[in-house]
Amino acid sequence: MLPVVTDYFRDRLGDEWIRCLELCSEYGFPDVTFARVEPALLEARKQSGLASDPSTTKFLGYFAPGEWLTYGECRAKSRYSLGYCGLKMRELAETGHLLREGKVFSLNPAFVNPVVEMLTIELKVRDWKGVHRQAHMNRYFADRSYAVLALDGDIQQKIIDYFSRANMAGEIGRA
């Protein structure tokens, strides 16, 4: 089912979307993730020399461009501990990812996130409540989240109605 779903979305999304492998969030690993990237931003990121691992990129996502945060403000946005925020912010200031002025930190303008939009897909054969839960959790970090189920028979309409009531019904079709 995974190759069919991946090809279905790839055909409809366009060339500016890339498939991300093993994107980890605090909610787990989505089955499939696509990211729409801005080529100019991707090139600027490469030129900046500021490489980052996924956890650093995730942490930097709590900083809006031009925004200055204290440890406490970072804690409120990220839900990490105050101590972890302080440690991570000081570390990222040393590596050049963040700018520091006294006790406030801001995203270095040279560090740009080339991801403009993110889409996740959860796949299940039978566990429709599980796919709903996972797709809903993915909406915390993805712009769009899809749930794909391999269903037939009487249960299909019941589940479509359930997702519609949960405001999660999107492109519903039968393959």
Contacts in CASP RR format, 6 or more apart in sequence:
PFRMAT RR
TARGET T0000
AUTHOR 0000-0000-0000
METHOD contacts of the structure
MODEL  1
MLPVVTDYFRDRLGDEWIRCLELCSEYGFPDVTFARVEPALLEARKQSGL
ASDPSTTKFLGYFAPGEWLTYGECRAKSRYSLGYCGLKMRELAETGHLLR
EGKVFSLNPAFVNPVVEMLTIELKVRDWKGVHRQAHMNRYFADRSYAVLA
LDGDIQQKIIDYFSRANMAGEIGRA
1 123 0 8 1.000
1 125 0 8 1.000
1 148 0 8 1.000
1 150 0 8 1.000
2 31 0 8 1.000
2 32 0 8 1.000
2 123 0 8 1.000
4 175 0 8 1.000
5 32 0 8 1.000
5 121 0 8 1.000
5 123 0 8 1.000
5 148 0 8 1.000
6 19 0 8 1.000
6 32 0 8 1.000
8 175 0 8 1.000
9 32 0 8 1.000
9 34 0 8 1.000
9 119 0 8 1.000
9 121 0 8 1.000
9 146 0 8 1.000
10 17 0 8 1.000
10 19 0 8 1.000
10 34 0 8 1.000
13 34 0 8 1.000
13 36 0 8 1.000
13 119 0 8 1.000
16 36 0 8 1.000
16 37 0 8 1.000
16 38 0 8 1.000
16 39 0 8 1.000
17 34 0 8 1.000
17 35 0 8 1.000
17 36 0 8 1.000
17 37 0 8 1.000
17 119 0 8 1.000
18 34 0 8 1.000
18 35 0 8 1.000
18 37 0 8 1.000
19 32 0 8 1.000
19 33 0 8 1.000
19 34 0 8 1.000
20 33 0 8 1.000
20 34 0 8 1.000
20 35 0 8 1.000
22 29 0 8 1.000
23 29 0 8 1.000
23 30 0 8 1.000
23 33 0 8 1.000
23 54 0 8 1.000
23 120 0 8 1.000
24 54 0 8 1.000
25 58 0 8 1.000
25 138 0 8 1.000
25 140 0 8 1.000
25 141 0 8 1.000
27 134 0 8 1.000
27 137 0 8 1.000
27 138 0 8 1.000
27 140 0 8 1.000
27 141 0 8 1.000
28 137 0 8 1.000
30 120 0 8 1.000
30 121 0 8 1.000
30 122 0 8 1.000
30 134 0 8 1.000
30 138 0 8 1.000
30 142 0 8 1.000
30 145 0 8 1.000
31 120 0 8 1.000
31 121 0 8 1.000
31 122 0 8 1.000
31 123 0 8 1.000
32 120 0 8 1.000
32 121 0 8 1.000
32 123 0 8 1.000
33 118 0 8 1.000
33 119 0 8 1.000
33 120 0 8 1.000
33 121 0 8 1.000
33 142 0 8 1.000
34 118 0 8 1.000
34 119 0 8 1.000
34 120 0 8 1.000
34 121 0 8 1.000
35 115 0 8 1.000
35 117 0 8 1.000
35 118 0 8 1.000
35 119 0 8 1.000
36 115 0 8 1.000
36 116 0 8 1.000
36 117 0 8 1.000
36 118 0 8 1.000
36 119 0 8 1.000
37 114 0 8 1.000
37 115 0 8 1.000
37 116 0 8 1.000
38 114 0 8 1.000
38 116 0 8 1.000
39 114 0 8 1.000
41 112 0 8 1.000
41 113 0 8 1.000
41 114 0 8 1.000
41 116 0 8 1.000
42 114 0 8 1.000
44 110 0 8 1.000
44 112 0 8 1.000
44 114 0 8 1.000
45 111 0 8 1.000
45 112 0 8 1.000
45 113 0 8 1.000
45 114 0 8 1.000
48 110 0 8 1.000
48 111 0 8 1.000
48 112 0 8 1.000
49 110 0 8 1.000
50 95 0 8 1.000
50 96 0 8 1.000
50 97 0 8 1.000
50 108 0 8 1.000
50 110 0 8 1.000
50 111 0 8 1.000
52 60 0 8 1.000
52 97 0 8 1.000
52 111 0 8 1.000
56 92 0 8 1.000
56 97 0 8 1.000
57 113 0 8 1.000
59 78 0 8 1.000
59 88 0 8 1.000
59 92 0 8 1.000
60 92 0 8 1.000
60 97 0 8 1.000
60 98 0 8 1.000
60 107 0 8 1.000
60 111 0 8 1.000
60 113 0 8 1.000
61 113 0 8 1.000
62 69 0 8 1.000
62 74 0 8 1.000
62 77 0 8 1.000
62 78 0 8 1.000
63 69 0 8 1.000
63 74 0 8 1.000
63 98 0 8 1.000
63 105 0 8 1.000
63 106 0 8 1.000
63 107 0 8 1.000
64 107 0 8 1.000
65 107 0 8 1.000
65 109 0 8 1.000
66 106 0 8 1.000
66 107 0 8 1.000
66 109 0 8 1.000
67 106 0 8 1.000
67 107 0 8 1.000
68 101 0 8 1.000
68 104 0 8 1.000
68 105 0 8 1.000
68 106 0 8 1.000
69 77 0 8 1.000
69 89 0 8 1.000
69 104 0 8 1.000
69 105 0 8 1.000
69 106 0 8 1.000
70 103 0 8 1.000
70 104 0 8 1.000
70 105 0 8 1.000
71 82 0 8 1.000
71 83 0 8 1.000
71 85 0 8 1.000
71 86 0 8 1.000
71 89 0 8 1.000
71 103 0 8 1.000
72 82 0 8 1.000
72 85 0 8 1.000
74 80 0 8 1.000
74 85 0 8 1.000
74 86 0 8 1.000
74 89 0 8 1.000
74 105 0 8 1.000
75 81 0 8 1.000
75 82 0 8 1.000
75 85 0 8 1.000
78 85 0 8 1.000
80 88 0 8 1.000
89 98 0 8 1.000
89 100 0 8 1.000
89 105 0 8 1.000
90 100 0 8 1.000
92 98 0 8 1.000
92 105 0 8 1.000
93 99 0 8 1.000
93 100 0 8 1.000
93 105 0 8 1.000
96 108 0 8 1.000
96 111 0 8 1.000
97 107 0 8 1.000
97 108 0 8 1.000
97 111 0 8 1.000
98 105 0 8 1.000
98 106 0 8 1.000
98 107 0 8 1.000
98 108 0 8 1.000
99 105 0 8 1.000
99 106 0 8 1.000
99 107 0 8 1.000
99 108 0 8 1.000
117 143 0 8 1.000
117 144 0 8 1.000
118 141 0 8 1.000
118 142 0 8 1.000
118 143 0 8 1.000
118 144 0 8 1.000
119 142 0 8 1.000
119 143 0 8 1.000
119 144 0 8 1.000
119 145 0 8 1.000
119 146 0 8 1.000
120 135 0 8 1.000
120 138 0 8 1.000
120 142 0 8 1.000
120 144 0 8 1.000
120 145 0 8 1.000
120 146 0 8 1.000
121 145 0 8 1.000
121 146 0 8 1.000
121 147 0 8 1.000
121 148 0 8 1.000
122 131 0 8 1.000
122 134 0 8 1.000
122 135 0 8 1.000
122 138 0 8 1.000
122 145 0 8 1.000
122 146 0 8 1.000
122 147 0 8 1.000
122 148 0 8 1.000
123 131 0 8 1.000
123 148 0 8 1.000
124 130 0 8 1.000
124 131 0 8 1.000
124 147 0 8 1.000
124 148 0 8 1.000
124 149 0 8 1.000
124 150 0 8 1.000
125 149 0 8 1.000
125 150 0 8 1.000
128 147 0 8 1.000
128 149 0 8 1.000
128 151 0 8 1.000
128 155 0 8 1.000
128 159 0 8 1.000
128 162 0 8 1.000
131 147 0 8 1.000
131 148 0 8 1.000
131 149 0 8 1.000
132 147 0 8 1.000
132 162 0 8 1.000
132 163 0 8 1.000
132 166 0 8 1.000
132 168 0 8 1.000
134 147 0 8 1.000
135 145 0 8 1.000
135 146 0 8 1.000
135 147 0 8 1.000
135 168 0 8 1.000
136 145 0 8 1.000
136 166 0 8 1.000
136 168 0 8 1.000
138 145 0 8 1.000
139 145 0 8 1.000
145 168 0 8 1.000
146 170 0 8 1.000
146 171 0 8 1.000
147 163 0 8 1.000
147 168 0 8 1.000
149 159 0 8 1.000
151 159 0 8 1.000
156 174 0 8 1.000
160 169 0 8 1.000
160 172 0 8 1.000
163 169 0 8 1.000
163 170 0 8 1.000
163 172 0 8 1.000
END
